[in-house]
């Protein structure tokens, strides 16, 4: 066996992402809400960073400081509030917002106010704790009886009490029971309606009213009326209650405002605090001789300066992107959605001489305030199809979808239009798409097929 050992030199290019580069990219793609949260965290961790959250006069600092005392805290990385008793603590107004009420809390309150004895109340509370995020009780009563060692009759009594609470259908074991409880509380007692809920929910979902009509010996129109009643019921009892998912609030990053027939981009800077370097630490760099303390302050100051620069760079990049979007989509801002032109990330990237990924990050989860309301920037980037005419202009897909939606809204519900008929109509309007593409766009709009849209 011959083994050839040799050394070879090769030259290759590699992009090594430093931590600061990674942070810069991370900040670029943050929404205003996420960036504000990040700044709050950095402000809490970095004593060098000053943040004016209230947009009032600059924070005043004391004339004299005990530097030696502060350096002791730097050394042990201790930043608890007791070490900064001289600073006035800012209290967030969000601390006074009432906590969100969950479905279980609401049910427990009702049980607490009931006149039942403590024994039955305790069983009710146990059942409530087993209710899932939808508002259903997925565990069998027999299993619950074994777990807490109680008679089945007591458990049934407790469940009946829970199911009588608000919201109407809470504590149901499945969808069918959920719907029946609602009907019962509404005083609707109809054997055929209960029969449909028990055996024909799938047919209602598929609009197969002729099948229900045939099996239950009622007219197709009557079966559809029953279907309409069922569709108006609430399948999820927990709707409207806090389930643990936080609501994400939208804060526009900028406003595009028209003044004297000219558009202006106004960046929403007021949302974010004004960041600066605390002058105390600038003095420490000049006066302190302890190497360890100096290294600590330099490191923290470097992080603070980089954060300030990155936020400014994020703002400038977004401004340039919005400037180019405004130029390309001027007709949209003037006249509305119908005038939205096909535009891709590549188009904007080439205009600004930057990478597509930079544009993608700059617009990620960001919104702008316009005269037409708050708009997600990403929604202004739309694909297009070629126009059959020789105008050379493409048609935005969103406009084709809106046309499909309009056509379906105006159709005769007794004779819904097929995808092929819609396709033929669009082709006459110089929108060159196939029947399959019509079906694809219709499904993306959440519109059912013609057979499921039919009304009797």
N, C-alpha and C positions, 0 to 999 in steps of 0.2 A: 504494500500500500504506500503510495507516494502522497505525502502531505506537503502542500505548497504554502508556506507562510510568507506573506509579503505585506509591505506597508504601502498604502496608496494615499495620496493627497487629493482631496476633492473640494471644490468651491461651490457653495450653495447659499441661497438667500433664505433667511428665516425671519419671521416677524415675531418678536418676543413682546408680549403684552405685560407691561409693568402694572403694578397695583394702581398707580395713579391713572394710567390710561384706561384701565378697567373701570375705575370709579367715574372717570369723565364720560365714558360710554353709558354707564349705568344712570348717571344723572340726566343725560340727554334724553333718554327714553322714559323718564319718570313724568307722570302727570303732575299738575300743580298740587293736588292733594297728597300724593306720595312724596313729592319733594319737600312739602311743608313738614310732613312727619319725619323725614330724614334730617332736616335742619334742626328740628326740635331735639332729636336724639344726639346730634353732634354738639348742639349747644349745651346739653346736659353733661356730655363727656369731656368736652374741650374747654377748659377755663380761659384759654387765650381768646376764644371767640366771643364777640359781643353781638347780640341780636336785639334790635329794637322792634318788638312785636306790635307796639301800639301806634306806631307812626306819628309819634308826637315829638317833643323836643328831644334832642340827644340826651342820653342818660348822663347824669352828672356823677363824677367820681370824686372820692375824697382827696383832700390835699396831702394827707400823710398816711403812709402804710407801713406796717411792720414787715419788711421783706423777709427777714430771718424767720419769722413765724410762718410765713406763707411757704417758704422753701421746705420747711419740715413736712408740710402736708404734701408737697410735690413728691418728696422722697418716698413716702409710703403710699402714694397714689390714692390718697384719701380725700374724697370730695363731698362728704356728707354735708347736709345743710347746717349742722352745728358748727362746722369750721368756717362758715361764711355768714355768721350772724350779723355782720355789718351791712350785708346786702339786703335790700328790700325784696322779698319774694313776690314774684308776679303770680297772681291767681288766675287761672284760665276760667273764662265764663262757662266753658263746657262742663266744669266740675259741678255746676248747679243744675244741670239738665236731669230731669227725673229718669230713673232707670226704666227700661222697656219691660212691659208686662208679658210674660209668657202665657201660653194656653194653660199649662199646669197650675200656675199661680192663680189664674182667674178661676179655675175649677175648684181649687182648694178654698178660695175665699167664699165661693158659693156653698160649699159643703160646711164650712165653719158657721155660716149664717143659718143653716137648716135646723129643724127641730128634731132631727133623728137622735137616737141615743149614741153614746160614745162608741159602743161596740160596732154598730153599723157604719158610723162615720169613719172609724179606723179602716174598715174594709174598703169603703169608698176611696179613701186616701191612697190605699195600696193599689187599687185599680187605676187611679189617676196616674200614679207613678209609672205604671206599665204602658200608658198610652204613648204611641210613637209620634214622630214629627208630623205625620199627616192628620193626627187626631183619632186614629183607629186603635183598637185594643187587639193586638195580633196574637195574644196568648190565650189558649183555651181555658175556660173556667175550671175545668177538672184539674188542670195543672196548678192553677192558682190555689185551689182548695187544698191540694196536697202540700204545697209550699208553706202555707200559713195554718194548715190543719183546722179548717172550718167546714161546716156543712155546705153542700152545694146550694141548698135553698137560700141560705144567708148571702151567698155570693151572688146569686141571681137577683135577689132583692137589692143589693148594693149596686149592681150593674144597672138595674132599672132606674135607680135614683140618679146615677151618673148620666145616663142617657136622657134624662129629663132636664139636665142643666143646659145652659147656653154655652156655646153655639148649638143649634138644634140637633145636629147629627153626630155629636161627639160620643166616643166610646163604642162605635159600631165595630163589628168584627170584620166586615168586608164591605166592598162598594155597594152590593145589593142591599144589605141591611142599612147602610148609611142612607141610601135613597128612600127606603121604606120608612125610616124614622122621620125623615123630613116631611114626607107625604102625610104621615099620621099626625104630626104636630100642626100641619096646615089644615087638618080636618078633611083631607081628600081620601075617601075610602072607595076604591073602585077595583073590583076583582080582576078585570082585564088589565088594568094598569100594573097591578102587582104581579100578574102573570108575565107581562112583557119584561118587567125588571128582573124577574127570576130566570127567564129562559131566552130572552131575545135582545139583550143589550148589544151583542155583536152585530145583529141585523140592523139595529138603529145606527150604530157607528158606520156601517157600510151602506146606509140608505136603502136597505132591502125591505121596504115597507110592503111590497107585494107578497113576500114570504110570510110576514106577520099577518097580513090580511087573509091569506089562504088558510093558515093554520088556526086562527082564532075566529074565522068566519065573520069578519068585520070589513068595512070598506077600506080601500087603500088610503083615502083621505082621512078617515077616522084614525087609522093606525099612525099616520103622520102627525096628527094632532096629539096623540099620546106621546109620540117621540119628542115633540116640541116641549111638552110638560116636563119630561124627564131631563132634557138638555138644559132646562132652566134651573135644575137643582144643583146644589154645591157638592162636588165629589170629594172635596178636601176640607174637613172641618177646621183645620188649623189656620186656614187662610186669614190673613189680617192680624195674626199674633206673631210676636217675636219668636223665631225658631233658632236663634244663634248666629244667623248670617247678618253681618253688618251691611247697612245700606251705603253704597258708594255715592257720595255727593259729587256733582259735576261743577267744577270751577273753571270757566273759560280761561285759556292762557292768553287770549288776545281778543280785541274787538275790531271788526272791520266796519268803519263808519264812513258814510257818504256825506260830504260837506261841499256845497256849491258844485255839484256834478263831478267831484273828485273824491276818490277813496283814500282813507288814511288807516294805517295799521297802528292800533294803540295797544301796547303790551300791558297785560294786567299785573303790574308790579306790586300793587297794594296788597295782594294776597300773601306775598312772602315778606318776611322781616328784612330790615336793612342790616346787613352783616358788616362787621368791622373788627379790627384787632384792638383788644383792650390795651389802653396806653400804659397800664401798670406793668405789663410784661415787656413792653418796649424799654421801659426804664430798667427793668431787671437785667436785660441783655447788656446794658451799658454799665451797670454798677456791680452786678453779682460776679464773684470770682470762683465760686464753687463749680467745678466742671460738670458734676452730675446734675446739678440744678440747671446749668446753662444748656446742657444737652436735652434735658427734658423740655425746657421752654422753647428751644429751637425746633424740636420735633413737632410740638403742638402748634407752634406758630406757622411752620411749613404746611401742616395739614389744613390750618385755617385759611391761609392765603390761597392754597390750591382749590379749596372748596369755593371761595369767593370768585376766583377766576373761572372755574368750571361752570358755575351758575350763570355768569355773565356770557360765557361762550355758548351755553345752551340757549340763552335768550337771543343772541345774535344769529345763531343758526336757524332757529325757528322763525325769526323775523324775515330772513332771506328766503326761506321756503315759502312763507305766506305771501311775500312780495311777488314771487314767481307764479304762485297759484292765482293770485289776484289778477295778474297780467293775462294768464291763460284762460281764466274762467270769468272774465269781465262781464260777459253776456249773462251768465248765471246770476251774478250779484245784481245785475240790472233788472232782469226779467223773470227769474225763477228757475225751478227745476227742469222745465222743458228745454231750457237752453244750456244745460250742462253738457260739456263736450268731453269726449273720451280723453283721458289723461292718465299716464302711468308714472310710477316712481322714476323710471328711466328717463322720461321726458324732462322732469324737474331736475334730476341729477345731472343730466347733460347740460342743461341751461346754466346751472350753478357751478359746474365743473367739480362736483363732489361725487362720492360713491352712493349707489342706490341704498345701501344699508344705512347710511347716515340720514338720508331722507326718511326712510322707514322708521328709524329710531326717533327722529325729530317730531314726527306726527303721531307716534304711538300713544293711544289713550288721551289725546289732546282735543280740545274743543275751541271753537271761536264763536263769539257773539256777533250776530249779523242782524240786519233789519228784518230777516225772515226767521229769527229765533236762534237758539243755540244749535250749532252744527258740528258734528264730529268731522274733523279734518280728513280722516281716512275716507269718508263717504264722498268726498269731492274727487277722489281717484276712481275712475270708472273705466271699464274696458268698453270696446265698441265693435261694431260690425260694419262691413263695407256697404255703402249705399249703392244700389243698382244703377242709379243715375251717374252721369260722368262729372258730378260736382267735385269729386275728389275728397269729400268730407265723410267721416265716419259717423255712425249714429250710436249714442251712448246706450249701453245695455239697460240702464235704469229707466230710460225713456221708453224702451220697448216693453219692459215689465209694466210700467204705468199704463201703456196702451192696452196691454193684455188685461190688466185689472179693470180698466174702464169699459172695455168691450164686454167682459163677463158681468159687470155690474148692470149693464144696460140690456142684457139678454132676456129673453122670455124664459122665466123659471120653469114653465111647463115643458119647454123644449130647449134645454141648455145647448149651447154651441159646442161642437166637438173641437178637439185640438186642430184638426185639419181645416175646418171652416175658419178658425181664428188665424191659422197660418196663411190661408188664401187671402184673407182680408189684409193682413200685414204686408204681404207681398205686393198687393195693389198700391199700398202706401209707400212703396219703395224700401221696405224693410226685408232684406233678403235673409230669411231664416227658414229652417225646416220644421216639420211637424214635431220631430223629437225635441228640438230646441224649445218650441212653444211649451211642450209638456214639462221640460226641465225648469223653465222660468216659472211656470204656473205652480209647480210643486215648491219652488223656492219662495214663492209668495204665500204659501200655505193655503192655496185654493184647491179644492177637491176636483176630481174628474167630472165630466158631464153627467155620468150616470148617478153620481153621489150628490150632484147639485139639483137634481130634478125635484120639483115640487108638484104635488097632486092637487 
